[in-house]
Amino acid sequence: MEVAFAITSDGTVRVVGLGSGSPPVDAEIALPLVELTAFGQGSGWSGPRFTGTAPGNRLRYQGHCVDGSRLIVELHDPDTGLTAFAEFESYAGVSVVRSRVRLRNDGASPLVVQSVSSLLLGALPSPDALDVHWARNDWLAECRWVCAPVRDVLVDIGAAVHQHDSRAAFRLTGRGSWPTDGHLAMGALTERGGGRAWLWQIESPAGWRWDLGERDGGTYLALNGPTDAEHQWRVRLGAGESFTTVPVAVAVGAGFDEAMGAMTSYRRAVRRAHPDHVGLPVVFNDYMNTLMGDPTSEKLHPLIDAAARAGAEYFCIDSGWYDDDADGWWDSVGEWEPSVRRFPDGGIRRVLERIRERGMVPGLWLEPEVVGVRSPVARSLPDDAFFQRDGIRLVEQGRHQLDLRHPAARAHLDKTVDRIVGEWGVGYLKLDYNIVVDPGTEGPGDLAPGAGLLGHGQAYLDWLGGVLDRYPGLVVESCASGGMRMDGATLAVAQLQSTSDQQDPLRYPPIAASAATVVPPEQGAVWAYPQPSYPDELISFTLGGALLGRIHLSGHLDRMTERQMGLVQDALRVYKEIRGDLARALPFWPLGLPGWGDEWAVLGMRVPGGPSYLSVWRRGAEGEVRVPVEHLAGRAVVAEVVHPGAGGSGGAVWDGSGVRVAVGSVPGVVLVRLR
């Protein structure tokens, strides 16, 4: 990645080129390196768009230095004494730049900051030449990408009037404690006609905002964490105090797929190293369409035996294992002690031992951040250990929210994990989060609730990193009612990410096909829940649709016939054969990202120096589709259907620049390997 900077005649620094070989633009029409708003400083000519701000236009170049792979540019505002350090980081062989900004108040007076950009890019091509891409992300309907001409979202008002460019902007925001509820914290621009692509993500565990606008005939992009206007976020910087924004990352490539491949490589480069990312073991979880939060020894024992026979390597007991309450457990959780009623013979530790005896690693579900209002923990911890507003402890759906900045909250969770992992020998934790708090908390020292929410989110990830430091072999799955917490900050710490709570196998394909836009395939947990009541074709459909992600097995395997169990075993055999490739693969979408109701969906995985794979789903239409594969065009290629196996109703024929794939059943899915 090459980034070009220029210092203008007024002393401001601007990005004038992004991407290898990208010609630099006129510095005078680019944007200042940092924009911010603060009380008493004015917002500049553009108001709530956070560009053209008065403090941003006063930040003057002081110098720069290189620290390893980072470039740090120092800027200073003589009026307020504020110093800004804009940090840019790149990674060898990856066409991505990561950026964040650190503010330090070197003045004598306090400064209340309302917004500060993590990255500004101006002088991108004209809105007339670009398409914009963004993703809706709703419960049970994650990763639904939309594409539109930029001109459809940025109206052309003609030449600049009233001494101003257009004040229109297209913006997306994430709000509340589910950072990807509503939209992914991502977006992209592509040049129409197959040119360059710019793809970005905002790595915030709380609020975020991105804006597209027009200036001097070009397009600009502004990437922010939480702001006062959108998230009730503010920080007061006293003399000598500092604040650092959330990081953002921008990938550049020759088209959407290439940029997404670069972003996938970047995500692998910045995440916490873990053997799970290489081994990709098969996880069985007892919840989805199976025990549904009602585990008992009687139900689990045959299921454990069947999962081991099928080929699972981890077995996770999902919610309910702690429930001894006749009135239900939703508003009484928090102690995380095992039920006596559910596990009468030897307790839950006997069940965990049975999992180990069958050659699998035991796992448990946990919702660490919540405490039910009826839980004894709600009375034993101090009020400041919970989210609060105006001195009142918050309640959301019968639950309190822990604030992980408080030492008592952190000690409570450390004690819980040390018992479950350290004493019981659990090797897998599914960490769920099923409430939403918006806009946040006003704990001691918080100027505004959005600042409290960001502080908690960062403290939660710091706590989780500490858990993994103590137990480096532990595997952690992040979940928030499925994919409501699929942000880059969380994905850099957790080993796996739940992609959805979707229960209908016929509605899962567009989620499974698009999940790799936000999470590398080896981290994206995709449900496969075959049932004994399913016909063979539907069993193969739900299994086959998870093979290019991280297969998460569920279903009543203990009630299956030998033939049905054979279908499960065959799918897991294929997965284990290809999973080493998935750990290095880069995604592509030869038919484009699927719509929610599309009859065909295709996900590709390209392994550098190795084969390529295609998952081809059919939910209607005729029985054959042609799939172009541009990176293999003109080469001699062998196309092979690797799932379903012998007797399956699929076929694949290479035609020189693509593959004709036949899927004989509706619904149906085939996995094709191209060598």
N, C-alpha and C positions, 0 to 999 in steps of 0.2 A: 504494500500500500504506500503510495506517495501522496503527501499532503503539502501543498504549496501555500506559503503565507506571504503577505505584503504589509508593509507599514505605510500608511497613507500620509499625505502632507500634514494632516492635523495630529499625527502621532498615534492614531488608533491602529490596531492590528486586525487583519482580516484573513480568512481562508479564501484563497483565490483559485485553488485547484485541488481536486480529490480524485484519486485513482491513478493507476500507472498510465503514463502517457497522456493524461488529461491536460489539454491546453489551459494555461492560466487565463482568468477573466480579468476585466478591468477592476482594480481594487476599489475604485470609487463607487461602484454599484454593488459590491459585496457588502456583507453585514459585519459590524464590529464583532470581535471575538467573543465578548461576553455582554449579555444584557441583564439588567436587574431592575427591580422596582423596590423602593423603600419609602417609608413615611417621610413626608416633608421634602421629597426630592423630585416630585413630578414624574409622570409616566411618559413624557415625550409626546410626539405627535400621533402615535398609533394606539394610545389607550390600552385596552385589555389584551392586545395581541403580544405584548412583551417584546416587541422589536422597536427600534428607534427610541429607546428610553434615554432620559437625560443622564442618569449615572453611567449607562453603557457608553454613551458618546463622550464621556469625560475620562474614561479609563485609557491612560496613555502608556505606551511601551516603555518598560524599564530595563528589560534584558531577557535573556533566555538561557537555559542550560539543558544538557542532555544527561539523563540519569539512566544508564542501561538502555532499555527499550523505550524509555519515556522522554518526551520533550516537554519542558515546563516553560511557559511564557509568563513573565511577570508584568502586571499592569497596575497602574496606580491612579486614583482619583484625587487630585489635589484639593478639591473642595471639601470632601468628607474625611480624607485620610484613609479611605478604604483601599486595600491592596487585594488584587485578584490573581490567583495562580491558575492558569488554564493548562491542564495536563492532557497530553495526547500520548497514547500507547499503541504500538503495533506489534505484530507477531510474525515471525519468519514464515514466509510461504503462504500467508493468509491475507487476503485482500479485505481487511477490516481495520478500522481505527476505533479505538475506545477513548472516550473523552469524559472529563469531569472538571469541575471548577471548585477551588478552595478560596474562600473569602477570609480575610483577616482585617480587623478594624485597627488600623494604626493611627487613628485620630483620637482626639480627646473626648469626644462626645459619643454616647451610645447611638447605635444605628439599628432600626427595626426593618429587617429585610422581608419583603412580601413575595418576591419571586427572584430566582436566578437561573439562567439557562445552563444546561450541561453542554450543549453544542448548538451552534448556529451555522447554517450553510446558506449563503445567498448566491445569486447569479447562476442558479441552475437553469436549464433550458426553459424556453417559453412555455407557459401553461398550455398553449395550443399544440405543443409537440409531445405532451406527456399524458400518461395514464397514472392514476393513483390507486393503490391497493390497500385495503384494510380488512380486518377480520372481526366479525361478530363472534362473541363467545358467551353463550348462555348455558345455563344448567341443562344438561342432557342434549345440548346442541352446540358443542364446542367447535372452534376452528372453522367457521363458515366465512370464507374469504369472498370479498366483493371487489370488483374492478370497475372504474368509471373514468372517462376523460376528465382531466383536471378542470377543463373549462365547464364541465357540468356542475362542479362544486365551487368554482371561483368564477364569478360572472365577469365578463369583459365590459368595463365601464368606459372604454375608450382611452384617449390620451389623458395624462395626468391633469386633473383640474383642481382648483382651489389650492394650488401649490402642493398637492399631495398625490401619491399613488393611491390605488384602491385600499380601503381599510377592510375589505372583506377578507375572511380567512376561513379555511376548512380545518376544524380541530376535532380531536378526540381526547377524551379524558378517562381515567380510571379512578374510581372513588371508593372509599371505605376500606375495610380490612380484607376484602377479597379483591386484590389488585387487578385481576383479569375477569371480573364479573361485568359482562356487557361487551367488552372488546379486549382483544389481545393488546399488550403494550408494544405494538409493532406497527409497521407500515412499510410501504414501498412506493417508489416512482419508477416507471419504465418509459423509455423513449419509444414512441409508436413506430412500428416497422422493424422491430427486432434489434434496437440499439442498446444503449447502456441501461443499467438498472442500479438504483440506490435503495438499499433495504436497511431498516433500522429497528433497534429494540431499546426500550428504556428499562433499566434494571432496578426497578423500585419495588420493595415489598409493601408499598402503601400507594399513595396517590401519584399520578403522572399526567402529563399533557403533551400533545404534539400539535403543531400548527403548520399548515401550508398557506402561503400567501404570495402576492405578486408585488414586485418592485422593479422599476426601470425595465419593464418588459421581460424580466426573468422570474423564476420561481424561487422562493426561499423556504427553508425548513427550520423550524425552531423546536428543540427537544428540551423538555423540562421535567423535573420531578414534581412534587406537590407545590401548589401556589396558594396564596391567600384567597384569590377570587374564586377558585374552584374547590379548594380543599380545606379552607380555614387554617392554612399553614403560615406561620410567621416565626421568625427567630430574632431575638434581640442580641446584638453583638456589642458588648462593652469593650472598653479599651483593651486591646491585646487578644480578644476572643476571636474564634474562627468557626467556620461552618464549611462542610464539604458536600457538594451535591451528589445525588445518585449518579452512577456511571451510565453512559449510553454507548451504543456501538452502531457503526454504520459500515455496511458491506457494499462493495461496488463490484459489478460483474457485467459480462456481456449477456444481459437478459436476466429475467427473474430467477430461473433455476440456477444459474451460475452464482448469482449473488447469494441465494439461499444455501448453496453448497459451501461458500465461504463462511457464512454465518454459522453453519453446522460445525465446521472446523474450528472456528473461534470459540464456540461454546465448549468444545472439548478441551481447548487450550486453557480456558480460564476456570474451569470447574475444579473442585477438590478431587485429587487422584484417589481412586478406589479400585480394588480388584474386581468388584462387581461389574465395572464398565467393560471388562475384558471377558469375564466368564459367562455373563448373561444367564444365570441359572433360571430354571423354570419355577415360577411361583404358583402354588395353588392357594386360593383364598376362598374361605367357606361361605362368603356372604352372597354374592350376586346371583339372584334367581335360585338360591340354594337354602342355606339356613337363615338368611336375612336377619341377622342379629339375634338369633335364638340358639346359641350353641349349648350342648350338654354332652356329657361323656357318652351317653347312649347314642347320640347322633354322630358324634365326631369319630368314634373308634372305627366304624366301617368306612367312613369317608377317608380317614387317614390311610387305611390299608389300600383303598382303591386308588387314591392319588399317587401313592408310592408305586403301585403296580402300573399305573399309566405312564410314569416317568417323571413326576414332579420332583424337584430338588429342595424346595422350601414349602412349608405348609403354614399359612397364616390364619390364626383364629381371629375373626373379625369381631365386631362390636357385640356386647352382651355378656362377655365372660365374667364380668364383675357384678352382675345384676342379681341381687337377692331381695329386691324391693317389690312388694306386691302391687305398689302403685306405679311401677314403671321406673326406668332408670334415667330418662332424659334430663330431669331437673335435680337429680341426686348424685350425679357423677362428680368425681374429684379425688376420691381416696385411692382408687385404682387397686383395690384389694380383690382377690378372686372370690367368686361366689362359692358358697358351701353347698347350696341347694342344687346347683347345676352340675357339680362335680363331686358326688358323694363318696366315691371310692378312690381315696388317695388324693383328692383335690386336683386342681388344675396342673400341678407339677407332674402328676401321673400321666395326664394327657400329653404334656410336653415331652415326657420321657418316651411315650409310645411313638411320637413323631420321630424322635432321634433313633429309636430302635428300628424304624422302617427306613432309615438311611436319609432322612430329610432334616433340614434345619428348622426349628420351630420359630414361629413369629406370632406377634400379638398386635391388635389394633389399639390405638391410644388417641385420645383427643386432649392433648396436654394443656392447651391454653384456656380451657373452660372449666368452671366449677359451678355445679348446680346450686340453685338457691336453697335446696334442702340438704345439701351436703354438709357434714361437719367441718370440712375445710373452709367453707364460706364463713364460719364463725371463728376459726382458729387463726386465720391470717389477718394481718392489719388491713385497714381500708386502703392504704396507699399501695398495697400489692395488687389492686384491681383497677380497671378502668373506672374513671369518675368524671363527672362534669359538675361544676359549681359545688364541689364538696359532697356530691351525692353519688354513691356507687351505682354504676349502670347495670341494668338487667336487660338481657336480650333473649327472648324465647325461653324464659325460666332459667337463664344462666348468667353468671358473672364472667367477665373476661380478665384473665391474669395480665398484669403488666410486667413483662420479663426484665424490665430495668430495675425492679425492686429485688433486693437480695433475698427476701423471704419467699417470693414467688419462685425465684430461680432455685433456691434450696429445696423447696417442696418438689419441684420437678426432678432435680438431681437425685433426691432420695428415692423417688418413684422409679426412675430409670435404673439406678444402682440395684434396686431390689429385683426388677424384672429381668434386666440383662445380666447384672453381676451375680445375683444369687440364683435366679431360676434358669439361667443359661439361654435366654431368648436371643436369637441372632438376627431377627428381622422385626422392625417396628414400622407399622403403617400409621403415620401421624396425620390424623384427619382434623378438619376444622369446619364446623357446620353452622356457625352464626356469622352475621355481618354487623360490624359496628361502624357507623358513619356519623360524624366525621372523625371521631377518635376519642382521645382522653386528655384531660387536663390534670396531669399529675404535678407534684412539686417541681417547680422550675419550668413548666411548660407555659409558653406565652399563648398558645392556641392549640385546639384539639388535633389539628392536622400534624403539628409538630410532635405531639405526644404519640400519635399513631405511627409516624415514621420512626421515632425513637424506639418504640416497642418492636416494630418489625425488624429493625436492625439488631436489637437485643435478642430477639427470638433466634435469628440466624447465628448470632454469636454463641448463644446457649447450645444450639444444635451442633455447631462446630466443636464446642467443648465436649459434648457427648461423644462425638466421633473421635476426638483425640484420646479419650479414655478407653473407648472400645473400637479400635480401628477396623475390626472385622465386621462390625455391625452394619447391616444394610438398612437404610431408611427410605421409605416411600413417602413422598409428600402428596397429600390429598386435601382438597377443600370442596366437599360435595362433588367430587370429580375434578374438573379442570379450572376451578375458580381462583387458583393460586399458581398459575403457570407463568410466573415472572422469572426473568433472567437471574435475579438475585437468589431466589430460592433454588432454582435449578443448578446453580453453581455449588450448592452445598449438599442437597439431597441426591441420593443415587438413582431413584426412580420417581416418576411423576404420573399420577393417575390422570388419564386423558378424559374420562367421562364416568358418570353414573348411569349412562344409558342402558336400559334393560332389554330393549328390543333388538335382536340381532339384525333385523332388516333395516334399522335406522342407524346402525353403527358404521357402515362403510364410509360415508363422507367424513366422519370424525377420524376413523383409522387412516384414511387416505391423506388427510391434511394435518395430522398431528405432528408430522416431521417438520412442519413450518416453524414450530415453536420449541420442540424438544428433539434432541438426537434420537435415532431409532432405538438405541440400546437403553435409553432412559424412559421411553414413552410406553407406559403400561396400558395395553389394549386387552379388554375382556374377551375371553373365549369361554362361553358357558353352554356346552352341549348338554342336552337333557335326554333321558331315556324315552321321553315321549316324542322326540323329534324324529322325523324321517332321516334316513342316512344323508340325503342331500343337504338338509339344514344343519346337521352335525358337522359335515365337512365345511359348510359355509361359515359358521361361527368360528371354527378352528382356523380355517385357511385365511380368514380376514385379519388374523393377528400375527401372521408369520413374519411380516416385515417390520414389526414393532417389538415390544417386550411382552411376550405372551403371558397373560394373567388368566390362569385356568380356574374355572369353577364348574358347578353343575353336579348333579347327583350321580357321580360316577359309580357309586356303590350299588346302584340299581340297574346298571346297564347289562345288556347281553354281551356275550363274547364278541360278537360281530361289531357291536357299537364300541366296546372297549378297544377293539383293534383299530377302529378309525381314529380314536384319540391317540393311541400309541403311535400310529403311523404319522400323524401330524407332528407330534413331539419329536419323533426321530428326524423328520425333515428339518424342524427348527434347530435341533442340536447340530445338524450337519452344516447349516448355513450361518449360525449365530456368530462365528468368528468373523465372517465377512461383514455382518451388520455393524460390528463395533468399529469398522473403518469406512462404512458406506456413506455416500452423499446422495441426498434425495433429489428426484426430479419428477415432473408431472407432464408426461408427453401429450396428454389430452387437456392439459390445464387443470387447475384445482377444481374439484367437483362441486356442483351445486347440491343443495340439500335433497332435491328430488331427482337427480340425474339417474338415468337407467344404467349408464356405464360409469365406472370410476376406475382410474388407473393410478397406482403409485409405483414409481421406479426407484431403485437403489443402484447406484453405480459405485463399484469398488475400485479404487485406484489400483491399476496393475492387475485387476482380477475380473471376475464376471460381473454382469449386471443382472438385476432381478426385476420382474414386473408382477405386482399383484393386480389382477384384473377382475373387478366385480361386475356381475350382471344382475340387475334388479328388474329387467324388462327388456323390450326391444328384440331385434333379431339376434340369432345365436352367434354372430361373429362380428368382430370389430378389428379394424386395422390400427395399430399403435406405432406411430413413427418413433424411431430411436436415433436422433441426430448424431450422437457421439459415436455410433457404430456404423453410420452410413458408408457404403462402399467397401465394407470389409466382409470377409468370409465369416459367417456367424452360424453357430449351431444353437437352435432354439429347442429347449427341452421343458416339458411340463413336469415339475417335481412334486406338485401337490394339486389335486388329489392324485394318488399313486395308481397302481394297476387297477383297471376297471373304472377309473374316473372318466367323466364325460367332457374332457377338455383336450384341446390340441393347439399347437403353435407351429407356424411355418414362417421362416425368414424370407423376405422378398428383396433384399439388397439394401433397403433403407428403413425398414420397419418389420414388424411381425404381425401376421394375421392370427388372431387368437380366437378360438372357438370355445364357448362355454355352453355346455349342452343343457343345463338346467336353470330354472328360474325359481328361487334365487340361486346363484352359483358364483364361485370364485375359483380362479386357478392361479397358481404361482409358477411363473415361467423363469427359467434361468437361461441367460444368453452368454455363450462363451465365444 
